[in-house]
Amino acid sequence: MSAPVAPPPPAFGRFFLPGPTDVHPEVLAAMQRPMIGHRSGAMEQLLAGIEAPLARLFRTSHPVLVGTTSATGFMEMAVRNGVRNRALSLVNGSFSERFAKLVRACGKECIRLDVPPGCAVEPDMLRDTLRRTPVDAVTLVHSETSTGVLQDVEALAAVVREFDDVLLLVDAVTSLAGSPVETDRWGGGGGLDFVLTGSQKALALPPGLALGVASERMVERAKTLSGRGLYFDLVSFLDATTKHQPTNTPAISLLYALETQLARIEREGGVEGRWRRHDAMRRRVEEWSEQHGIAYLPREGRRSWTVSCLKVPEGKAAKQIVGALKQAGWTIGSGYGPLKESTIRIGHMGDHTVAALDQLLDLLAGLVA
């Protein structure tokens, strides 16, 4: 008896999961290049070549760290190297909850500022909490993937700068490369102390790489902490990066993919061009949702440019909507965590276009009517 034949994979441009995202065929092809030694001149040349485009991507003059790990690994790096004793964690969804859990898992005290799912922490709320509760770091998620909320990190960073010796640690996993992240400029020009992302979101690479930038304040703080560990030791990571060396054996094929994708981003008009395309996709979903009477979970002005979280109409089921699209060859996400049954999430990030999004929305219109 012959083995069942697997169905063909969906065509590129139909995979709108909120991560991992579709990977362009040119990027996938780059991963087929032969291996090189991770201590070779070829590796040094590769890392030196991506240095400037990565700095432009992060809008920074500081070295951009690249590690073989999920973004959660660099969240742990942020905590181990940036929290002295006690952190304030801004929790507005499942991934900001993860940041709070990491603080505790690393043996630090965690104070929480919680807001309901679908809401953002506003600057006055943060200021009031910091006045009442002394901490040495703040953790937050810029674009909360579970709820589609985009927090005003520029304003929040300015508040943190009002308090001496408090570092700001930012998860920009679904915002960086998809919406403005000004690593050096935000915070009244003081910059973000640590900002991180993962390869599988708006960068549209396969999962497995984390990227991050540390401020000078963060590096100096790290040098005073004894619990940095080994794999996520910021000081040794930075030393290797400035020498165009990996800290450990890296995922070489993923570095090839990163090199290729950075060149594609430059051809698009740099990160600003990528921002404009993501903003156009967000606005298209907003127009569509208004036309069809579908409510967003976040309020206007606090919506992610990369993930739209929409409320399922009464009488409809998120699982059935997602399943029907899957049968038609399209993928979106159900709600996350406690929102699994009441919302759907469209990950319009990476290399997606408004034209492909329109095709998806046309199909979706028939399922939510």
Helices and strands as residue ranges (DSSP letters): H 25-30, H 41-58, E 65-68, H 71-82, E 86-91, H 94-105, E 109-114, H 123-132, E 137-141, E 143-144, E 149-150, H 153-160, E 167-171, E 194-198, E 209-214, H 216-223, H 234-242, H 252-267, H 270-292, E 307-311, H 318-327, E 333-334, G 337-339, E 343-347, H 354-368
